[in-house]
Amino acid sequence: VQLVESGGGLVQTGGSLRLSCTTSGFTFYDDSIGWFRQAPGKEREGVSCIRSSDRTTYYSDSVKGRFTITSDSAKSTVYLQMNNLKPEDTAVYYCAVATAGYLCGHTINMRSTGRIISEFDYWGQGTQVTVSS
C-alpha cells in the first residue's frame, strides 16, 4: 500500500490549496482516510477524515467551514480543499489510512503524534503547506 500526497505549497492568508492523496495497492471498503498535520515543535493533529463506506466526513473545529474532504474511489484518491487559509494552518500535511471506519470519529480531535500514528495503518510522506501573513 502506498499513499502519495501532492498539492502543498506557499500561499498568502486567505488563499486556497487543494491537497491530493493518491493510494495504490488498496481498495476503499470500510476505512478511515484522514488528513493530519504537524507544525514544527507541535504534536500531530487531526484535520479531516472521511469514512469510505458511506463517505461520512469529519472536521476538526479549527478547520470546520474552511476545509472540505472528498473522495474519488475510481481514482483511489482523497482530496482536501483548503479555503481561507490562515498562518496557523502552516504545517506538514499527512494522509493516512486505517482499515477501520470508526477511527475517523475517534481521532479527528486528537492531538498526539504517537497515538495518531499508532491508530492508522498506512501513511504518506507528507506535503508542506505554508501560509504567509
C-alpha positions, 0 to 999 in steps of 0.5 A, spaced: 500 500 500 502 506 498 499 513 499 502 519 495 500 526 497 501 532 492 498 539 492 502 543 498 505 549 497 506 557 499 500 561 499 498 568 502 492 568 508 486 567 505 488 563 499 486 556 497 490 549 496 487 543 494 491 537 497 491 530 493 492 523 496 493 518 491 493 510 494 495 504 490 495 497 492 488 498 496 481 498 495 476 503 499 471 498 503 470 500 510 476 505 512 478 511 515 482 516 510 484 522 514 488 528 513 493 530 519 498 535 520 504 537 524 507 544 525 514 544 527 515 543 535 507 541 535 504 534 536 500 531 530 493 533 529 487 531 526 484 535 520 479 531 516 477 524 515 472 521 511 469 514 512 469 510 505 463 506 506 458 511 506 463 517 505 461 520 512 466 526 513 469 529 519 472 536 521 476 538 526 473 545 529 479 549 527 478 547 520 470 546 520 467 551 514 474 552 511 476 545 509 472 540 505 474 532 504 472 528 498 473 522 495 474 519 488 474 511 489 475 510 481 481 514 482 483 511 489 484 518 491 482 523 497 482 530 496 482 536 501 480 543 499 483 548 503 479 555 503 481 561 507 487 559 509 490 562 515 498 562 518 496 557 523 494 552 518 502 552 516 504 545 517 506 538 514 500 535 511 499 527 512 494 522 509 493 516 512 489 510 512 486 505 517 482 499 515 477 501 520 471 506 519 470 508 526 477 511 527 475 517 523 470 519 529 475 517 534 481 521 532 479 527 528 480 531 535 486 528 537 492 531 538 498 526 539 503 524 534 504 517 537 497 515 538 495 518 531 500 514 528 499 508 532 491 508 530 492 508 522 495 503 518 498 506 512 501 513 511 504 518 506 510 522 506 507 528 507 506 535 503 508 542 506 503 547 506 505 554 508 501 560 509 504 567 509 501 573 513 
